[in-house]
Amino acid sequence: MEIKYCWRCKMKVPFLDKEEFKIASDLYSKGFRDNSEQRFKALLDYYNNLTGFGETEPNAIMHHSLEQIGPDCECCGKPYRTPKAKLCAACGNKRKI
């Protein structure tokens, strides 16, 4: 887990590493097979216990994966939106690849 700026949430949030995200993804999938009102409770509990963040939206957790974002911008420090991004959406810096 690592704290990074999320361009969707417009704030710094905990991003999950590969192993942590795999567990979260499995819990998210199980939630869709459950018809109860608490179907994503296991996912939210896992993420919140792991990060201490207090997330309430299961869909937000699914885009907080370190593998889905690029490295930090050399200019502003916010991560590129994707690993292959060539332009920083936050400041317009052109990535040196």
MDAnalysis code that builds the backbone (N, CA, C; Angstrom):
import MDAnalysis as mda
import numpy as np

u = mda.Universe.empty(291, n_residues=97, atom_resindex=np.repeat(np.arange(97), 3), trajectory=True)
u.add_TopologyAttr("name", ["N", "CA", "C"] * 97)
u.add_TopologyAttr("resid", np.arange(1, 98))
u.add_TopologyAttr("resname", ["MET", "GLU", "ILE", "LYS", "TYR", "CYS", "TRP", "ARG", "CYS", "LYS", "MET", "LYS", "VAL", "PRO", "PHE", "LEU", "ASP", "LYS", "GLU", "GLU", "PHE", "LYS", "ILE", "ALA", "SER", "ASP", "LEU", "TYR", "SER", "LYS", "GLY", "PHE", "ARG", "ASP", "ASN", "SER", "GLU", "GLN", "ARG", "PHE", "LYS", "ALA", "LEU", "LEU", "ASP", "TYR", "TYR", "ASN", "ASN", "LEU", "THR", "GLY", "PHE", "GLY", "GLU", "THR", "GLU", "PRO", "ASN", "ALA", "ILE", "MET", "HIS", "HIS", "SER", "LEU", "GLU", "GLN", "ILE", "GLY", "PRO", "ASP", "CYS", "GLU", "CYS", "CYS", "GLY", "LYS", "PRO", "TYR", "ARG", "THR", "PRO", "LYS", "ALA", "LYS", "LEU", "CYS", "ALA", "ALA", "CYS", "GLY", "ASN", "LYS", "ARG", "LYS", "ILE"])
u.atoms.positions = np.array([
    [0.838, -1.174, 0.000],
    [0.000, 0.000, 0.000],
    [0.883, 1.237, 0.000],
    [0.437, 2.212, -0.782],
    [1.199, 3.452, -0.904],
    [0.220, 4.611, -1.119],
    [0.462, 5.716, -0.472],
    [-0.395, 6.896, -0.633],
    [0.025, 7.633, -1.906],
    [-0.947, 7.839, -2.794],
    [-0.713, 8.530, -4.063],
    [-1.895, 9.451, -4.351],
    [-1.669, 10.421, -5.202],
    [-2.749, 11.301, -5.642],
    [-3.605, 10.547, -6.666],
    [-4.916, 10.581, -6.473],
    [-5.863, 9.960, -7.404],
    [-6.545, 11.065, -8.192],
    [-6.389, 11.037, -9.506],
    [-6.988, 12.084, -10.335],
    [-8.511, 11.974, -10.379],
    [-9.068, 10.789, -10.142],
    [-10.531, 10.644, -10.108],
    [-11.101, 11.233, -8.814],
    [-10.454, 10.912, -7.695],
    [-10.924, 11.360, -6.384],
    [-10.452, 12.780, -6.060],
    [-9.443, 13.255, -6.782],
    [-8.857, 14.585, -6.587],
    [-8.297, 14.780, -5.172],
    [-7.654, 13.723, -4.679],
    [-7.000, 13.781, -3.373],
    [-6.052, 12.590, -3.240],
    [-5.231, 12.631, -2.212],
    [-4.324, 11.523, -1.951],
    [-5.085, 10.420, -1.226],
    [-4.921, 9.195, -1.726],
    [-5.594, 8.031, -1.157],
    [-4.630, 6.845, -1.149],
    [-4.929, 5.825, -0.366],
    [-4.092, 4.631, -0.371],
    [-4.312, 3.813, -1.655],
    [-3.238, 3.522, -2.361],
    [-3.275, 2.644, -3.523],
    [-2.728, 1.285, -3.113],
    [-3.312, 0.231, -3.634],
    [-2.934, -1.127, -3.265],
    [-1.881, -1.693, -4.209],
    [-0.963, -2.489, -3.655],
    [0.010, -3.171, -4.502],
    [-0.658, -4.381, -5.155],
    [0.091, -5.112, -5.941],
    [-0.464, -6.215, -6.738],
    [-1.173, -7.269, -5.883],
    [-0.533, -7.707, -4.819],
    [-1.109, -8.752, -3.967],
    [-2.346, -8.248, -3.218],
    [-2.251, -7.046, -2.685],
    [-3.390, -6.463, -1.958],
    [-4.575, -6.248, -2.896],
    [-4.292, -5.789, -4.102],
    [-5.362, -5.534, -5.059],
    [-6.026, -6.828, -5.524],
    [-5.267, -7.903, -5.620],
    [-5.833, -9.205, -6.001],
    [-6.880, -9.632, -4.983],
    [-6.591, -9.476, -3.715],
    [-7.552, -9.824, -2.658],
    [-8.779, -8.924, -2.766],
    [-8.568, -7.627, -2.942],
    [-9.683, -6.685, -3.069],
    [-10.533, -7.013, -4.279],
    [-9.904, -7.354, -5.382],
    [-10.626, -7.688, -6.608],
    [-11.487, -8.940, -6.423],
    [-10.946, -9.935, -5.735],
    [-11.715, -11.152, -5.447],
    [-12.928, -10.834, -4.569],
    [-12.740, -9.979, -3.566],
    [-13.859, -9.590, -2.691],
    [-14.899, -8.782, -3.462],
    [-14.456, -7.964, -4.386],
    [-15.365, -7.181, -5.234],
    [-16.213, -8.118, -6.098],
    [-15.577, -9.119, -6.682],
    [-16.306, -10.096, -7.507],
    [-17.326, -10.869, -6.675],
    [-16.928, -11.266, -5.471],
    [-17.855, -11.982, -4.583],
    [-19.052, -11.107, -4.239],
    [-18.837, -9.816, -4.117],
    [-19.928, -8.897, -3.805],
    [-21.011, -8.905, -4.851],
    [-20.651, -9.093, -6.098],
    [-21.649, -9.133, -7.165],
    [-22.475, -10.410, -7.147],
    [-21.949, -11.450, -6.525],
    [-22.695, -12.710, -6.425],
    [-23.600, -12.737, -5.193],
    [-23.483, -11.744, -4.338],
    [-24.267, -11.639, -3.105],
    [-25.386, -10.631, -3.336],
    [-26.598, -11.000, -2.992],
    [-27.742, -10.109, -3.215],
    [-28.132, -9.293, -1.993],
    [-27.401, -9.423, -0.894],
    [-27.765, -8.701, 0.316],
    [-27.343, -7.229, 0.223],
    [-27.871, -6.416, 1.117],
    [-27.521, -4.994, 1.150],
    [-26.056, -4.784, 1.551],
    [-25.488, -5.728, 2.238],
    [-24.106, -5.631, 2.723],
    [-23.135, -6.374, 1.812],
    [-23.434, -6.457, 0.529],
    [-22.650, -7.311, -0.359],
    [-21.191, -6.895, -0.537],
    [-20.875, -5.644, -0.362],
    [-19.491, -5.199, -0.491],
    [-18.843, -4.904, 0.861],
    [-19.487, -5.319, 1.940],
    [-18.968, -5.069, 3.281],
    [-17.584, -5.694, 3.472],
    [-17.396, -6.911, 2.986],
    [-16.098, -7.585, 3.147],
    [-14.994, -6.801, 2.436],
    [-15.279, -6.286, 1.258],
    [-14.305, -5.485, 0.513],
    [-13.986, -4.193, 1.255],
    [-15.014, -3.483, 1.675],
    [-14.809, -2.222, 2.392],
    [-14.054, -2.447, 3.695],
    [-14.412, -3.497, 4.414],
    [-13.716, -3.821, 5.666],
    [-12.244, -4.143, 5.404],
    [-11.976, -4.927, 4.371],
    [-10.601, -5.281, 4.031],
    [-9.784, -4.023, 3.730],
    [-10.291, -3.189, 2.838],
    [-9.567, -1.980, 2.432],
    [-9.372, -1.030, 3.609],
    [-10.427, -0.812, 4.370],
    [-10.356, 0.133, 5.487],
    [-9.455, -0.370, 6.611],
    [-9.476, -1.658, 6.890],
    [-8.583, -2.223, 7.908],
    [-7.128, -2.174, 7.452],
    [-6.907, -2.401, 6.169],
    [-5.557, -2.384, 5.618],
    [-4.976, -0.975, 5.564],
    [-5.813, -0.022, 5.177],
    [-5.323, 1.334, 4.924],
    [-5.640, 2.335, 6.027],
    [-6.689, 2.072, 6.804],
    [-7.136, 3.030, 7.807],
    [-7.835, 4.236, 7.199],
    [-8.256, 4.116, 5.945],
    [-8.780, 5.254, 5.198],
    [-10.246, 5.562, 5.467],
    [-11.121, 4.580, 5.510],
    [-12.543, 4.818, 5.723],
    [-13.327, 4.981, 4.435],
    [-12.957, 4.230, 3.400],
    [-13.649, 4.293, 2.102],
    [-15.064, 3.754, 2.238],
    [-16.008, 4.378, 1.538],
    [-17.410, 3.938, 1.567],
    [-17.899, 3.505, 0.188],
    [-17.102, 3.709, -0.850],
    [-17.508, 3.407, -2.225],
    [-16.662, 2.258, -2.786],
    [-17.266, 1.078, -2.966],
    [-16.501, -0.068, -3.469],
    [-15.872, 0.180, -4.839],
    [-16.563, 0.891, -5.718],
    [-16.026, 1.137, -7.063],
    [-14.741, 1.960, -7.020],
    [-14.621, 2.852, -6.063],
    [-13.411, 3.665, -5.939],
    [-12.197, 2.787, -5.643],
    [-12.390, 1.774, -4.836],
    [-11.285, 0.878, -4.482],
    [-10.730, 0.199, -5.733],
    [-11.595, -0.076, -6.696],
    [-11.172, -0.798, -7.887],
    [-10.304, 0.027, -8.830],
    [-10.186, 1.310, -8.608],
    [-9.227, 2.076, -9.409],
    [-8.061, 2.590, -8.562],
    [-7.925, 2.049, -7.370],
    [-6.799, 2.416, -6.503],
    [-5.776, 1.288, -6.477],
    [-5.271, 0.963, -7.653],
    [-4.247, -0.062, -7.819],
    [-2.982, 0.585, -8.357],
    [-1.866, 0.318, -7.712],
    [-0.596, 0.887, -8.157],
    [-0.240, 0.460, -9.579],
    [-0.696, -0.711, -9.990],
    [-0.384, -1.194, -11.338],
    [-1.147, -0.431, -12.420],
    [-2.210, 0.272, -12.047],
    [-3.021, 0.988, -13.028],
    [-2.534, 2.407, -13.290],
    [-1.633, 2.902, -12.461],
    [-1.133, 4.267, -12.647],
    [0.336, 4.232, -13.048],
    [0.798, 5.347, -13.579],
    [2.181, 5.443, -13.985],
    [3.062, 5.965, -12.868],
    [4.318, 6.218, -13.190],
    [5.235, 6.774, -12.196],
    [4.871, 8.219, -11.875],
    [5.470, 8.751, -10.843],
    [5.231, 10.147, -10.486],
    [5.829, 11.067, -11.542],
    [5.130, 12.145, -11.826],
    [5.595, 13.157, -12.767],
    [6.858, 13.809, -12.219],
    [7.810, 14.041, -13.106],
    [9.071, 14.664, -12.719],
    [8.874, 16.122, -12.320],
    [7.788, 16.731, -12.785],
    [7.553, 18.156, -12.561],
    [6.672, 18.419, -11.327],
    [5.481, 17.801, -11.291],
    [4.536, 18.112, -10.204],
    [4.459, 17.037, -9.127],
    [4.959, 15.835, -9.410],
    [4.962, 14.769, -8.419],
    [3.711, 13.914, -8.388],
    [2.680, 14.305, -9.126],
    [1.462, 13.483, -9.187],
    [1.703, 12.361, -10.196],
    [1.090, 11.198, -9.968],
    [1.348, 10.092, -10.891],
    [0.698, 10.318, -12.265],
    [1.378, 9.796, -13.286],
    [0.759, 9.762, -14.609],
    [-0.463, 8.865, -14.522],
    [-1.477, 9.144, -15.327],
    [-2.741, 8.414, -15.213],
    [-2.630, 6.939, -15.565],
    [-1.718, 6.591, -16.446],
    [-1.510, 5.194, -16.823],
    [-0.008, 4.929, -16.908],
    [0.371, 3.666, -16.879],
    [1.797, 3.352, -17.014],
    [2.392, 3.810, -18.351],
    [1.577, 3.920, -19.390],
    [2.069, 4.299, -20.713],
    [1.864, 5.778, -21.041],
    [1.275, 6.535, -20.134],
    [0.989, 7.954, -20.399],
    [2.270, 8.716, -20.711],
    [2.181, 9.593, -21.689],
    [3.338, 10.391, -22.084],
    [3.190, 11.849, -21.681],
    [2.020, 12.199, -21.178],
    [1.732, 13.570, -20.789],
    [1.068, 13.572, -19.417],
    [1.548, 14.402, -18.513],
    [0.944, 14.518, -17.185],
    [-0.342, 15.323, -17.307],
    [-1.451, 14.717, -16.928],
    [-2.741, 15.403, -17.010],
    [-2.849, 16.527, -15.986],
    [-2.065, 16.459, -14.926],
    [-2.145, 17.469, -13.875],
    [-1.422, 18.763, -14.250],
    [-0.241, 18.637, -14.862],
    [0.554, 19.849, -15.135],
    [0.962, 20.016, -16.597],
    [0.727, 19.006, -17.427],
    [1.072, 19.107, -18.831],
    [2.499, 18.731, -19.171],
    [3.269, 18.282, -18.194],
    [4.661, 17.889, -18.427],
    [4.723, 16.715, -19.401],
    [5.643, 16.772, -20.352],
    [5.880, 15.673, -21.271],
    [6.871, 14.718, -20.636],
    [6.456, 13.466, -20.518],
    [7.259, 12.445, -19.854],
    [8.476, 12.072, -20.698],
    [9.586, 11.935, -20.032],
    [10.810, 11.494, -20.691],
    [10.887, 9.980, -20.579],
    [10.663, 9.294, -21.679],
    [10.636, 7.820, -21.657],
    [11.927, 7.261, -22.198],
])
